[in-house]
């Protein structure tokens, strides 16, 4: 469901179920969204993802971890996706979502919020990456 998508989320593992359900619901409303699921992390499919993700206006990367001390304090998947898109001439805006920490589930409503944020990044024509924390207790 990415053929006509303008923005996509990318994730690995249990992120897929709520994200795919959100895609179906949002597509029924006429929104051009999609989901890319990684089946493995290593070896990282750099060339395949570069080809796939470079055609979208914005990419939302869903991480279920936090890489302490890393550049920009992002998750590990965000770093890999951002580095694989670096050589692309017209890079999509890249947004990072960190959620599901401590074994919490990501809901369909969470996925819909992630799509809304990613769509906003595409409209702003922003190339700045930013992080959104999902489901944290204060």
N, CA, C and O atoms as a printed pandas DataFrame, in Angstrom:
     atom_number atom_name residue_name chain_id  residue_number  x_coord  y_coord  z_coord
0              1         N          UNK        A               1    0.819   -1.197    0.000
1              2        CA          UNK        A               1    0.000    0.000    0.000
2              3         C          UNK        A               1    0.865    1.264    0.000
3              4         O          UNK        A               1    0.548    2.229    0.696
4              5         N          UNK        A               2    1.945    1.265   -0.769
5              6        CA          UNK        A               2    2.777    2.457   -0.854
6              7         C          UNK        A               2    2.850    3.017   -2.273
7              8         O          UNK        A               2    3.558    3.995   -2.513
8              9         N          UNK        A               3    2.131    2.413   -3.211
9             10        CA          UNK        A               3    2.256    2.820   -4.607
10            11         C          UNK        A               3    1.986    4.301   -4.824
11            12         O          UNK        A               3    2.765    4.967   -5.507
12            13         N          UNK        A               4    0.903    4.838   -4.263
13            14        CA          UNK        A               4    0.569    6.243   -4.462
14            15         C          UNK        A               4    0.780    7.072   -3.198
15            16         O          UNK        A               4    0.314    8.209   -3.119
16            17         N          UNK        A               5    1.473    6.517   -2.214
17            18        CA          UNK        A               5    1.649    7.202   -0.929
18            19         C          UNK        A               5    2.588    8.396   -1.068
19            20         O          UNK        A               5    3.539    8.380   -1.848
20            21         N          UNK        A               6    2.293    9.416   -0.298
21            22        CA          UNK        A               6    3.165   10.582   -0.221
22            23         C          UNK        A               6    4.041   10.527    1.029
23            24         O          UNK        A               6    5.180   10.992    1.020
24            25         N          UNK        A               7    3.495    9.953    2.104
25            26        CA          UNK        A               7    4.250    9.789    3.340
26            27         C          UNK        A               7    4.113    8.347    3.813
27            28         O          UNK        A               7    3.087    7.702    3.591
28            29         N          UNK        A               8    5.157    7.852    4.466
29            30        CA          UNK        A               8    5.136    6.492    4.990
30            31         C          UNK        A               8    5.747    6.478    6.380
31            32         O          UNK        A               8    6.526    7.353    6.757
32            33         N          UNK        A               9    5.366    5.454    7.123
33            34        CA          UNK        A               9    6.063    5.106    8.353
34            35         C          UNK        A               9    6.901    3.890    8.041
35            36         O          UNK        A               9    6.540    3.083    7.185
36            37         N          UNK        A              10    8.020    3.754    8.730
37            38        CA          UNK        A              10    8.846    2.562    8.611
38            39         C          UNK        A              10    9.137    2.071   10.014
39            40         O          UNK        A              10    9.452    2.857   10.907
40            41         N          UNK        A              11    9.030    0.776   10.201
41            42        CA          UNK        A              11    9.275    0.191   11.511
42            43         C          UNK        A              11    9.661   -1.266   11.377
43            44         O          UNK        A              11    9.749   -1.810   10.276
44            45         N          UNK        A              12    9.887   -1.875   12.509
45            46        CA          UNK        A              12   10.299   -3.272   12.534
46            47         C          UNK        A              12    9.567   -3.959   13.693
47            48         O          UNK        A              12    9.401   -3.374   14.763
48            49         N          UNK        A              13    9.142   -5.175   13.475
49            50        CA          UNK        A              13    8.530   -5.961   14.541
50            51         C          UNK        A              13    7.085   -5.610   14.808
51            52         O          UNK        A              13    6.285   -5.486   13.881
52            53         N          UNK        A              14    6.747   -5.448   16.086
53            54        CA          UNK        A              14    5.358   -5.295   16.512
54            55         C          UNK        A              14    4.745   -3.954   16.136
55            56         O          UNK        A              14    3.557   -3.736   16.375
56            57         N          UNK        A              15    5.514   -3.067   15.565
57            58        CA          UNK        A              15    4.991   -1.785   15.100
58            59         C          UNK        A              15    4.047   -1.996   13.918
59            60         O          UNK        A              15    3.156   -1.180   13.680
60            61         N          UNK        A              16    4.238   -3.080   13.185
61            62        CA          UNK        A              16    3.528   -3.309   11.925
62            63         C          UNK        A              16    2.014   -3.393   12.080
63            64         O          UNK        A              16    1.291   -2.797   11.281
64            65         N          UNK        A              17    1.516   -4.105   13.068
65            66        CA          UNK        A              17    0.068   -4.326   13.181
66            67         C          UNK        A              17   -0.721   -3.027   13.339
67            68         O          UNK        A              17   -1.640   -2.789   12.555
68            69         N          UNK        A              18   -0.403   -2.174   14.319
69            70        CA          UNK        A              18   -1.173   -0.932   14.424
70            71         C          UNK        A              18   -0.942    0.016   13.248
71            72         O          UNK        A              18   -1.859    0.730   12.842
72            73         N          UNK        A              19    0.269    0.030   12.701
73            74        CA          UNK        A              19    0.561    0.932   11.579
74            75         C          UNK        A              19   -0.203    0.519   10.329
75            76         O          UNK        A              19   -0.734    1.377    9.625
76            77         N          UNK        A              20   -0.269   -0.763   10.043
77            78        CA          UNK        A              20   -1.018   -1.228    8.866
78            79         C          UNK        A              20   -2.516   -0.990    9.022
79            80         O          UNK        A              20   -3.190   -0.625    8.058
80            81         N          UNK        A              21   -3.036   -1.193   10.216
81            82        CA          UNK        A              21   -4.449   -0.928   10.455
82            83         C          UNK        A              21   -4.742    0.565   10.269
83            84         O          UNK        A              21   -5.754    0.935    9.674
84            85         N          UNK        A              22   -3.851    1.417   10.781
85            86        CA          UNK        A              22   -4.020    2.859   10.610
86            87         C          UNK        A              22   -3.961    3.237    9.130
87            88         O          UNK        A              22   -4.712    4.103    8.683
88            89         N          UNK        A              23   -3.071    2.592    8.366
89            90        CA          UNK        A              23   -2.975    2.851    6.927
90            91         C          UNK        A              23   -4.309    2.560    6.250
91            92         O          UNK        A              23   -4.810    3.374    5.475
92            93         N          UNK        A              24   -4.879    1.397    6.545
93            94        CA          UNK        A              24   -6.156    1.039    5.924
94            95         C          UNK        A              24   -7.244    2.063    6.268
95            96         O          UNK        A              24   -8.013    2.469    5.396
96            97         N          UNK        A              25   -7.308    2.474    7.519
97            98        CA          UNK        A              25   -8.332    3.439    7.941
98            99         C          UNK        A              25   -8.122    4.802    7.274
99           100         O          UNK        A              25   -9.081    5.431    6.830
100          101         N          UNK        A              26   -6.875    5.251    7.207
101          102        CA          UNK        A              26   -6.600    6.558    6.620
102          103         C          UNK        A              26   -6.784    6.545    5.103
103          104         O          UNK        A              26   -7.214    7.541    4.521
104          105         N          UNK        A              27   -6.462    5.421    4.465
105          106        CA          UNK        A              27   -6.681    5.314    3.015
106          107         C          UNK        A              27   -8.170    5.320    2.682
107          108         O          UNK        A              27   -8.570    5.842    1.642
108          109         N          UNK        A              28   -8.985    4.748    3.552
109          110        CA          UNK        A              28  -10.435    4.800    3.349
110          111         C          UNK        A              28  -10.946    6.233    3.380
111          112         O          UNK        A              28  -11.970    6.552    2.775
112          113         N          UNK        A              29  -10.220    7.099    4.094
113          114        CA          UNK        A              29  -10.575    8.520    4.161
114          115         C          UNK        A              29   -9.914    9.323    3.039
115          116         O          UNK        A              29  -10.076   10.541    2.966
116          117         N          UNK        A              30   -9.173    8.643    2.167
117          118        CA          UNK        A              30   -8.565    9.308    1.019
118          119         C          UNK        A              30   -7.158    9.835    1.225
119          120         O          UNK        A              30   -6.641   10.548    0.365
120          121         N          UNK        A              31   -6.522    9.505    2.346
121          122        CA          UNK        A              31   -5.169    9.993    2.588
122          123         C          UNK        A              31   -4.156    9.076    1.914
123          124         O          UNK        A              31   -4.346    7.861    1.846
124          125         N          UNK        A              32   -3.079    9.674    1.418
125          126        CA          UNK        A              32   -2.053    8.926    0.699
126          127         C          UNK        A              32   -0.905    8.585    1.655
127          128         O          UNK        A              32    0.116    9.271    1.699
128          129         N          UNK        A              33   -1.103    7.515    2.412
129          130        CA          UNK        A              33   -0.121    7.068    3.392
130          131         C          UNK        A              33    0.243    5.608    3.128
131          132         O          UNK        A              33   -0.477    4.897    2.428
132          133         N          UNK        A              34    1.356    5.175    3.691
133          134        CA          UNK        A              34    1.778    3.794    3.535
134          135         C          UNK        A              34    2.650    3.366    4.698
135          136         O          UNK        A              34    2.996    4.168    5.566
136          137         N          UNK        A              35    2.999    2.090    4.702
137          138        CA          UNK        A              35    3.860    1.541    5.749
138          139         C          UNK        A              35    4.895    0.625    5.120
139          140         O          UNK        A              35    4.568   -0.201    4.268
140          141         N          UNK        A              36    6.144    0.772    5.542
141          142        CA          UNK        A              36    7.241   -0.079    5.095
142          143         C          UNK        A              36    7.717   -0.858    6.308
143          144         O          UNK        A              36    8.087   -0.271    7.325
144          145         N          UNK        A              37    7.708   -2.179    6.200
145          146        CA          UNK        A              37    8.111   -3.038    7.310
146          147         C          UNK        A              37    9.484   -3.636    7.034
147          148         O          UNK        A              37    9.707   -4.239    5.984
148          149         N          UNK        A              38   10.398   -3.468    7.976
149          150        CA          UNK        A              38   11.703   -4.127    7.882
150          151         C          UNK        A              38   11.586   -5.508    8.500
151          152         O          UNK        A              38   11.041   -5.656    9.594
152          153         N          UNK        A              39   12.083   -6.497    7.826
153          154        CA          UNK        A              39   12.032   -7.857    8.360
154          155         C          UNK        A              39   13.293   -8.213    9.136
155          156         O          UNK        A              39   13.277   -9.132    9.956
156          157         N          UNK        A              40   14.376   -7.500    8.887
157          158        CA          UNK        A              40   15.621   -7.722    9.616
158          159         C          UNK        A              40   16.354   -6.389    9.736
159          160         O          UNK        A              40   16.101   -5.454    8.975
160          161         N          UNK        A              41   17.262   -6.319   10.698
161          162        CA          UNK        A              41   18.029   -5.091   10.920
162          163         C          UNK        A              41   19.442   -5.208   10.360
163          164         O          UNK        A              41   19.969   -4.252    9.791
164          165         N          UNK        A              42   20.045   -6.362   10.518
165          166        CA          UNK        A              42   21.389   -6.584    9.987
166          167         C          UNK        A              42   21.397   -7.817    9.106
167          168         O          UNK        A              42   20.816   -8.824    9.511
168          169         N          UNK        A              43   21.992   -7.816    7.971
169          170        CA          UNK        A              43   22.601   -6.645    7.342
170          171         C          UNK        A              43   21.523   -5.652    6.933
171          172         O          UNK        A              43   20.462   -6.035    6.441
172          173         N          UNK        A              44   21.810   -4.376    7.142
173          174        CA          UNK        A              44   20.820   -3.346    6.862
174          175         C          UNK        A              44   20.633   -3.193    5.353
175          176         O          UNK        A              44   21.614   -3.072    4.619
176          177         N          UNK        A              45   19.385   -3.197    4.884
177          178        CA          UNK        A              45   19.127   -3.132    3.437
178          179         C          UNK        A              45   19.227   -1.703    2.890
179          180         O          UNK        A              45   18.232   -1.133    2.442
180          181         N          UNK        A              46   20.418   -1.138    2.931
181          182        CA          UNK        A              46   20.639    0.261    2.588
182          183         C          UNK        A              46   20.183    0.605    1.173
183          184         O          UNK        A              46   19.393    1.532    0.991
184          185         N          UNK        A              47   20.660   -0.116    0.185
185          186        CA          UNK        A              47   20.341    0.220   -1.196
186          187         C          UNK        A              47   18.858    0.068   -1.498
187          188         O          UNK        A              47   18.269    0.898   -2.190
188          189         N          UNK        A              48   18.261   -0.992   -0.979
189          190        CA          UNK        A              48   16.831   -1.220   -1.209
190          191         C          UNK        A              48   15.983   -0.120   -0.570
191          192         O          UNK        A              48   15.034    0.376   -1.178
192          193         N          UNK        A              49   16.334    0.253    0.660
193          194        CA          UNK        A              49   15.579    1.310    1.341
194          195         C          UNK        A              49   15.804    2.665    0.689
195          196         O          UNK        A              49   14.878    3.471    0.596
196          197         N          UNK        A              50   17.013    2.919    0.242
197          198        CA          UNK        A              50   17.288    4.190   -0.439
198          199         C          UNK        A              50   16.392    4.338   -1.661
199          200         O          UNK        A              50   15.818    5.400   -1.898
200          201         N          UNK        A              51   16.281    3.274   -2.426
201          202        CA          UNK        A              51   15.436    3.299   -3.619
202          203         C          UNK        A              51   13.962    3.444   -3.247
203          204         O          UNK        A              51   13.230    4.211   -3.874
204          205         N          UNK        A              52   13.538    2.718   -2.242
205          206        CA          UNK        A              52   12.128    2.724   -1.826
206          207         C          UNK        A              52   11.726    4.051   -1.198
207          208         O          UNK        A              52   10.720    4.637   -1.598
208          209         N          UNK        A              53   12.487    4.537   -0.224
209          210        CA          UNK        A              53   12.079    5.698    0.568
210          211         C          UNK        A              53   12.302    7.037   -0.119
211          212         O          UNK        A              53   11.684    8.030    0.263
212          213         N          UNK        A              54   13.165    7.089   -1.118
213          214        CA          UNK        A              54   13.481    8.369   -1.757
214          215         C          UNK        A              54   12.319    8.924   -2.567
215          216         O          UNK        A              54   12.352   10.098   -2.938
216          217         N          UNK        A              55   11.304    8.138   -2.854
217          218        CA          UNK        A              55   10.180    8.625   -3.655
218          219         C          UNK        A              55    9.072    9.270   -2.832
219          220         O          UNK        A              55    8.094    9.749   -3.406
220          221         N          UNK        A              56    9.191    9.297   -1.518
221          222        CA          UNK        A              56    8.162    9.871   -0.655
222          223         C          UNK        A              56    8.527   11.289   -0.238
223          224         O          UNK        A              56    9.694   11.679   -0.283
224          225         N          UNK        A              57    7.515   12.056    0.168
225          226        CA          UNK        A              57    7.751   13.419    0.635
226          227         C          UNK        A              57    8.271   13.441    2.069
227          228         O          UNK        A              57    9.074   14.301    2.431
228          229         N          UNK        A              58    7.809   12.489    2.883
229          230        CA          UNK        A              58    8.246   12.418    4.279
230          231         C          UNK        A              58    8.214   10.974    4.756
231          232         O          UNK        A              58    7.385   10.177    4.320
232          233         N          UNK        A              59    9.132   10.656    5.659
233          234        CA          UNK        A              59    9.250    9.315    6.228
234          235         C          UNK        A              59    9.242    9.445    7.741
235          236         O          UNK        A              59   10.026   10.202    8.314
236          237         N          UNK        A              60    8.351    8.701    8.385
237          238        CA          UNK        A              60    8.313    8.641    9.840
238          239         C          UNK        A              60    8.930    7.330   10.297
239          240         O          UNK        A              60    8.449    6.253    9.943
240          241         N          UNK        A              61    9.981    7.419   11.074
241          242        CA          UNK        A              61   10.699    6.234   11.550
242          243         C          UNK        A              61   10.232    5.921   12.964
243          244         O          UNK        A              61   10.337    6.761   13.858
244          245         N          UNK        A              62    9.714    4.706   13.167
245          246        CA          UNK        A              62    9.192    4.304   14.467
246          247         C          UNK        A              62   10.219    3.428   15.172
247          248         O          UNK        A              62   10.531    2.327   14.720
248          249         N          UNK        A              63   10.731    3.929   16.274
249          250        CA          UNK        A              63   11.705    3.189   17.074
250          251         C          UNK        A              63   11.060    2.757   18.381
251          252         O          UNK        A              63   10.235    3.473   18.948
252          253         N          UNK        A              64   11.445    1.587   18.847
253          254        CA          UNK        A              64   11.003    1.108   20.157
254          255         C          UNK        A              64   12.178    1.099   21.124
255          256         O          UNK        A              64   12.219    0.319   22.075
256          257         N          UNK        A              65   13.127    1.982   20.859
257          258        CA          UNK        A              65   14.317    2.092   21.704
258          259         C          UNK        A              65   14.821    3.526   21.641
259          260         O          UNK        A              65   14.334    4.342   20.858
260          261         N          UNK        A              66   15.799    3.811   22.475
261          262        CA          UNK        A              66   16.420    5.123   22.508
262          263         C          UNK        A              66   17.917    4.910   22.597
263          264         O          UNK        A              66   18.386    4.199   23.487
264          265         N          UNK        A              67   18.670    5.504   21.702
265          266        CA          UNK        A              67   20.120    5.341   21.680
266          267         C          UNK        A              67   20.765    6.473   22.483
267          268         O          UNK        A              67   21.023    7.554   21.954
268          269         N          UNK        A              68   21.020    6.210   23.768
269          270        CA          UNK        A              68   21.603    7.226   24.644
270          271         C          UNK        A              68   22.963    7.670   24.120
271          272         O          UNK        A              68   23.797    6.846   23.744
272          273         N          UNK        A              69   23.175    8.978   24.099
273          274        CA          UNK        A              69   24.455    9.527   23.688
274          275         C          UNK        A              69   24.660    9.586   22.193
275          276         O          UNK        A              69   25.735    9.964   21.728
276          277         N          UNK        A              70   23.653    9.223   21.440
277          278        CA          UNK        A              70   23.796    9.247   19.981
278          279         C          UNK        A              70   23.541   10.657   19.456
279          280         O          UNK        A              70   22.957   11.489   20.150
280          281         N          UNK        A              71   23.983   10.920   18.225
281          282        CA          UNK        A              71   23.693   12.240   17.642
282          283         C          UNK        A              71   22.187   12.469   17.566
283          284         O          UNK        A              71   21.444   11.587   17.136
284          285         N          UNK        A              72   21.749   13.614   17.967
285          286        CA          UNK        A              72   20.341   14.014   17.939
286          287         C          UNK        A              72   19.456   13.183   18.846
287          288         O          UNK        A              72   18.236   13.344   18.807
288          289         N          UNK        A              73   20.014   12.302   19.661
289          290        CA          UNK        A              73   19.248   11.511   20.630
290          291         C          UNK        A              73   18.078   10.765   19.995
291          292         O          UNK        A              73   16.970   10.774   20.530
292          293         N          UNK        A              74   18.318   10.138   18.887
293          294        CA          UNK        A              74   17.286    9.388   18.176
294          295         C          UNK        A              74   17.396    7.904   18.499
295          296         O          UNK        A              74   18.281    7.480   19.241
296          297         N          UNK        A              75   16.483    7.125   17.929
297          298        CA          UNK        A              75   16.542    5.682   18.047
298          299         C          UNK        A              75   17.506    5.100   17.012
299          300         O          UNK        A              75   17.947    5.800   16.101
300          301         N          UNK        A              76   17.828    3.823   17.160
301          302        CA          UNK        A              76   18.837    3.233   16.276
302          303         C          UNK        A              76   18.345    3.084   14.838
303          304         O          UNK        A              76   19.135    3.233   13.905
304          305         N          UNK        A              77   17.073    2.796   14.641
305          306        CA          UNK        A              77   16.548    2.677   13.283
306          307         C          UNK        A              77   16.585    4.030   12.571
307          308         O          UNK        A              77   16.858    4.096   11.372
308          309         N          UNK        A              78   16.312    5.097   13.301
309          310        CA          UNK        A              78   16.364    6.443   12.724
310          311         C          UNK        A              78   17.745    6.751   12.172
311          312         O          UNK        A              78   17.865    7.310   11.082
312          313         N          UNK        A              79   18.785    6.395   12.906
313          314        CA          UNK        A              79   20.149    6.665   12.446
314          315         C          UNK        A              79   20.450    5.913   11.151
315          316         O          UNK        A              79   21.061    6.463   10.234
316          317         N          UNK        A              80   20.028    4.680   11.084
317          318        CA          UNK        A              80   20.288    3.881    9.886
318          319         C          UNK        A              80   19.508    4.408    8.679
319          320         O          UNK        A              80   20.053    4.505    7.580
320          321         N          UNK        A              81   18.235    4.748    8.887
321          322        CA          UNK        A              81   17.414    5.260    7.784
322          323         C          UNK        A              81   17.951    6.603    7.304
323          324         O          UNK        A              81   18.068    6.838    6.102
324          325         N          UNK        A              82   18.273    7.473    8.238
325          326        CA          UNK        A              82   18.795    8.790    7.866
326          327         C          UNK        A              82   20.117    8.670    7.112
327          328         O          UNK        A              82   20.339    9.389    6.137
328          329         N          UNK        A              83   20.991    7.775    7.549
329          330        CA          UNK        A              83   22.267    7.630    6.853
330          331         C          UNK        A              83   22.099    6.987    5.475
331          332         O          UNK        A              83   22.849    7.302    4.552
332          333         N          UNK        A              84   21.127    6.093    5.331
333          334        CA          UNK        A              84   20.938    5.487    4.011
334          335         C          UNK        A              84   20.342    6.494    3.029
335          336         O          UNK        A              84   20.549    6.364    1.823
336          337         N          UNK        A              85   19.606    7.495    3.517
337          338        CA          UNK        A              85   19.019    8.513    2.646
338          339         C          UNK        A              85   19.954    9.698    2.383
339          340         O          UNK        A              85   19.629   10.574    1.581
340          341         N          UNK        A              86   21.096    9.731    3.044
341          342        CA          UNK        A              86   21.990   10.884    2.930
342          343         C          UNK        A              86   22.407   11.202    1.487
343          344         O          UNK        A              86   22.406   12.375    1.115
344          345         N          UNK        A              87   22.760   10.216    0.664
345          346        CA          UNK        A              87   23.186   10.550   -0.704
346          347         C          UNK        A              87   22.056   10.952   -1.646
347          348         O          UNK        A              87   22.332   11.412   -2.754
348          349         N          UNK        A              88   20.817   10.799   -1.253
349          350        CA          UNK        A              88   19.688   11.106   -2.123
350          351         C          UNK        A              88   19.617   12.614   -2.360
351          352         O          UNK        A              88   19.686   13.398   -1.414
352          353         N          UNK        A              89   19.481   13.014   -3.617
353          354        CA          UNK        A              89   19.493   14.432   -3.962
354          355         C          UNK        A              89   18.333   15.205   -3.326
355          356         O          UNK        A              89   18.568   16.213   -2.661
356          357         N          UNK        A              90   17.111   14.764   -3.512
357          358        CA          UNK        A              90   15.935   15.409   -2.917
358          359         C          UNK        A              90   15.407   14.517   -1.799
359          360         O          UNK        A              90   14.419   13.802   -1.963
360          361         N          UNK        A              91   16.097   14.578   -0.651
361          362        CA          UNK        A              91   15.731   13.724    0.478
362          363         C          UNK        A              91   14.358   14.067    1.023
363          364         O          UNK        A              91   13.972   15.235    1.070
364          365         N          UNK        A              92   13.620   13.040    1.437
365          366        CA          UNK        A              92   12.350   13.315    2.123
366          367         C          UNK        A              92   12.624   13.835    3.531
367          368         O          UNK        A              92   13.692   13.600    4.097
368          369         N          UNK        A              93   11.650   14.538    4.080
369          370        CA          UNK        A              93   11.736   14.931    5.490
370          371         C          UNK        A              93   11.684   13.653    6.318
371          372         O          UNK        A              93   10.916   12.742    6.010
372          373         N          UNK        A              94   12.493   13.585    7.364
373          374        CA          UNK        A              94   12.549   12.394    8.202
374          375         C          UNK        A              94   12.182   12.770    9.631
375          376         O          UNK        A              94   12.764   13.678   10.224
376          377         N          UNK        A              95   11.201   12.050   10.168
377          378        CA          UNK        A              95   10.691   12.305   11.511
378          379         C          UNK        A              95   10.886   11.036   12.331
379          380         O          UNK        A              95   10.683    9.933   11.824
380          381         N          UNK        A              96   11.277   11.182   13.596
381          382        CA          UNK        A              96   11.483   10.021   14.455
382          383         C          UNK        A              96   10.425    9.960   15.546
383          384         O          UNK        A              96   10.106   10.963   16.184
384          385         N          UNK        A              97    9.892    8.765   15.744
385          386        CA          UNK        A              97    8.933    8.508   16.819
386          387         C          UNK        A              97    9.533    7.443   17.720
387          388         O          UNK        A              97    9.956    6.388   17.246
388          389         N          UNK        A              98    9.571    7.710   18.994
389          390        CA          UNK        A              98   10.070    6.735   19.956
390          391         C          UNK        A              98    8.913    6.378   20.876
391          392         O          UNK        A              98    8.394    7.230   21.597
392          393         N          UNK        A              99    8.515    5.118   20.845
393          394        CA          UNK        A              99    7.389    4.674   21.646
394          395         C          UNK        A              99    7.506    3.199   21.954
395          396         O          UNK        A              99    8.413    2.522   21.470
396          397         N          UNK        A             100    6.595    2.709   22.753
397          398        CA          UNK        A             100    6.619    1.302   23.111
398          399         C          UNK        A             100    7.716    0.963   24.100
399          400         O          UNK        A             100    8.099   -0.198   24.246
400          401         N          UNK        A             101    8.220    1.985   24.777
401          402        CA          UNK        A             101    9.294    1.730   25.741
402          403         C          UNK        A             101    8.741    1.001   26.952
403          404         O          UNK        A             101    7.592    1.208   27.343
404          405         N          UNK        A             102    9.551    0.161   27.532
405          406        CA          UNK        A             102    9.137   -0.580   28.718
406          407         C          UNK        A             102    8.086   -1.637   28.426
407          408         O          UNK        A             102    7.361   -2.066   29.324
408          409         N          UNK        A             103    8.003   -2.056   27.167
409          410        CA          UNK        A             103    7.046   -3.086   26.795
410          411         C          UNK        A             103    5.642   -2.581   26.518
411          412         O          UNK        A             103    4.727   -3.377   26.310
412          413         N          UNK        A             104    5.462   -1.261   26.513
413          414        CA          UNK        A             104    4.133   -0.711   26.218
414          415         C          UNK        A             104    3.774   -0.963   24.758
415          416         O          UNK        A             104    4.644   -1.017   23.889
416          417         N          UNK        A             105    2.491   -1.113   24.510
417          418        CA          UNK        A             105    2.019   -1.309   23.143
418          419         C          UNK        A             105    1.831    0.032   22.457
419          420         O          UNK        A             105    1.514    1.033   23.099
420          421         N          UNK        A             106    2.030    0.040   21.150
421          422        CA          UNK        A             106    1.669    1.187   20.333
422          423         C          UNK        A             106    0.274    0.918   19.793
423          424         O          UNK        A             106    0.014   -0.161   19.261
424          425         N          UNK        A             107   -0.612    1.870   19.921
425          426        CA          UNK        A             107   -1.996    1.677   19.502
426          427         C          UNK        A             107   -2.212    2.186   18.080
427          428         O          UNK        A             107   -1.344    2.830   17.490
428          429         N          UNK        A             108   -3.379    1.883   17.556
429          430        CA          UNK        A             108   -3.759    2.385   16.239
430          431         C          UNK        A             108   -3.870    3.908   16.289
431          432         O          UNK        A             108   -3.476    4.596   15.347
432          433         N          UNK        A             109   -4.406    4.427   17.384
433          434        CA          UNK        A             109   -4.509    5.881   17.553
434          435         C          UNK        A             109   -3.122    6.526   17.566
435          436         O          UNK        A             109   -2.937    7.607   17.008
436          437         N          UNK        A             110   -2.142    5.864   18.205
437          438        CA          UNK        A             110   -0.764    6.356   18.190
438          439         C          UNK        A             110   -0.233    6.408   16.760
439          440         O          UNK        A             110    0.405    7.384   16.366
440          441         N          UNK        A             111   -0.498    5.362   15.990
441          442        CA          UNK        A             111   -0.041    5.308   14.599
442          443         C          UNK        A             111   -0.693    6.412   13.772
443          444         O          UNK        A             111   -0.035    7.021   12.929
444          445         N          UNK        A             112   -1.967    6.675   14.000
445          446        CA          UNK        A             112   -2.644    7.748   13.268
446          447         C          UNK        A             112   -2.036    9.107   13.602
447          448         O          UNK        A             112   -1.916    9.962   12.725
448          449         N          UNK        A             113   -1.652    9.313   14.866
449          450        CA          UNK        A             113   -0.975   10.558   15.249
450          451         C          UNK        A             113    0.392   10.659   14.567
451          452         O          UNK        A             113    0.811   11.739   14.151
452          453         N          UNK        A             114    1.080    9.517   14.459
453          454        CA          UNK        A             114    2.377    9.524   13.782
454          455         C          UNK        A             114    2.228    9.907   12.312
455          456         O          UNK        A             114    3.041   10.659   11.776
456          457         N          UNK        A             115    1.183    9.385   11.663
457          458        CA          UNK        A             115    0.934    9.749   10.273
458          459         C          UNK        A             115    0.629   11.236   10.153
459          460         O          UNK        A             115    1.110   11.887    9.225
460          461         N          UNK        A             116   -0.155   11.782   11.064
461          462        CA          UNK        A             116   -0.491   13.206   11.020
462          463         C          UNK        A             116    0.766   14.064   11.166
463          464         O          UNK        A             116    0.928   15.053   10.451
464          465         N          UNK        A             117    1.644   13.696   12.076
465          466        CA          UNK        A             117    2.890   14.437   12.275
466          467         C          UNK        A             117    3.782   14.331   11.045
467          468         O          UNK        A             117    4.393   15.317   10.633
468          469         N          UNK        A             118    3.861   13.152   10.464
469          470        CA          UNK        A             118    4.683   12.954    9.269
470          471         C          UNK        A             118    4.117   13.743    8.089
471          472         O          UNK        A             118    4.873   14.326    7.311
472          473         N          UNK        A             119    2.794   13.764    7.953
473          474        CA          UNK        A             119    2.169   14.552    6.892
474          475         C          UNK        A             119    2.448   16.040    7.086
475          476         O          UNK        A             119    2.638   16.765    6.110
476          477         N          UNK        A             120    2.476   16.495    8.321
477          478        CA          UNK        A             120    2.786   17.901    8.597
478          479         C          UNK        A             120    4.225   18.213    8.204
479          480         O          UNK        A             120    4.497   19.291    7.673
480          481         N          UNK        A             121    5.143   17.299    8.453
481          482        CA          UNK        A             121    6.539   17.497    8.061
482          483         C          UNK        A             121    6.660   17.591    6.541
483          484         O          UNK        A             121    7.480   18.354    6.031
484          485         N          UNK        A             122    5.848   16.821    5.820
485          486        CA          UNK        A             122    5.863   16.888    4.352
486          487         C          UNK        A             122    5.315   18.222    3.866
487          488         O          UNK        A             122    5.836   18.793    2.908
488          489         N          UNK        A             123    4.266   18.726    4.519
489          490        CA          UNK        A             123    3.671   20.001    4.114
490          491         C          UNK        A             123    4.594   21.172    4.414
491          492         O          UNK        A             123    4.651   22.139    3.654
492          493         N          UNK        A             124    5.311   21.080    5.520
493          494        CA          UNK        A             124    6.240   22.148    5.894
494          495         C          UNK        A             124    7.462   22.156    4.999
495          496         O          UNK        A             124    8.263   23.090    5.030
496          497         N          UNK        A             125    7.603   21.099    4.193
497          498        CA          UNK        A             125    8.764   20.936    3.324
498          499         C          UNK        A             125   10.041   21.038    4.153
499          500         O          UNK        A             125   11.031   21.644    3.744
500          501         N          UNK        A             126    9.982   20.433    5.314
501          502        CA          UNK        A             126   11.073   20.499    6.273
502          503         C          UNK        A             126   12.046   19.351    6.062
503          504         O          UNK        A             126   11.633   18.209    5.866
504          505         N          UNK        A             127   13.330   19.652    6.101
505          506        CA          UNK        A             127   14.334   18.600    6.070
506          507         C          UNK        A             127   14.927   18.382    7.454
507          508         O          UNK        A             127   15.803   17.536    7.627
508          509         N          UNK        A             128   14.456   19.141    8.447
509          510        CA          UNK        A             128   14.945   18.982    9.808
510          511         C          UNK        A             128   14.288   17.773   10.449
511          512         O          UNK        A             128   13.070   17.602   10.393
512          513         N          UNK        A             129   15.108   16.949   11.052
513          514        CA          UNK        A             129   14.585   15.787   11.750
514          515         C          UNK        A             129   14.182   16.206   13.149
515          516         O          UNK        A             129   14.813   17.070   13.756
516          517         N          UNK        A             130   13.146   15.600   13.647
517          518        CA          UNK        A             130   12.764   15.856   15.022
518          519         C          UNK        A             130   12.164   14.601   15.618
519          520         O          UNK        A             130   11.756   13.685   14.905
520          521         N          UNK        A             131   12.119   14.576   16.954
521          522        CA          UNK        A             131   11.691   13.395   17.691
522          523         C          UNK        A             131   10.354   13.666   18.373
523          524         O          UNK        A             131   10.134   14.740   18.934
524          525         N          UNK        A             132    9.474   12.681   18.316
525          526        CA          UNK        A             132    8.225   12.719   19.059
526          527         C          UNK        A             132    8.183   11.481   19.941
527          528         O          UNK        A             132    8.338   10.359   19.460
528          529         N          UNK        A             133    7.974   11.692   21.231
529          530        CA          UNK        A             133    7.882   10.589   22.183
530          531         C          UNK        A             133    6.423   10.158   22.266
531          532         O          UNK        A             133    5.535   11.001   22.394
532          533         N          UNK        A             134    6.172    8.872   22.197
533          534        CA          UNK        A             134    4.812    8.317   22.204
534          535         C          UNK        A             134    4.609    7.498   23.471
535          536         O          UNK        A             134    5.395    6.598   23.766
536          537         N          UNK        A             135    3.551    7.809   24.221
537          538        CA          UNK        A             135    3.133    6.984   25.353
538          539         C          UNK        A             135    4.016    7.022   26.580
539          540         O          UNK        A             135    4.080    6.039   27.319
540          541         N          UNK        A             136    4.697    8.125   26.818
541          542        CA          UNK        A             136    5.526    8.217   28.020
542          543         C          UNK        A             136    4.704    8.688   29.209
543          544         O          UNK        A             136    3.802    9.515   29.078
544          545         N          UNK        A             137    5.034    8.149   30.356
545          546        CA          UNK        A             137    4.420    8.648   31.586
546          547         C          UNK        A             137    5.212    9.851   32.066
547          548         O          UNK        A             137    6.437    9.884   31.956
548          549         N          UNK        A             138    4.517   10.820   32.590
549          550        CA          UNK        A             138    5.203   12.026   33.046
550          551         C          UNK        A             138    5.505   11.952   34.518
551          552         O          UNK        A             138    6.083   12.883   35.078
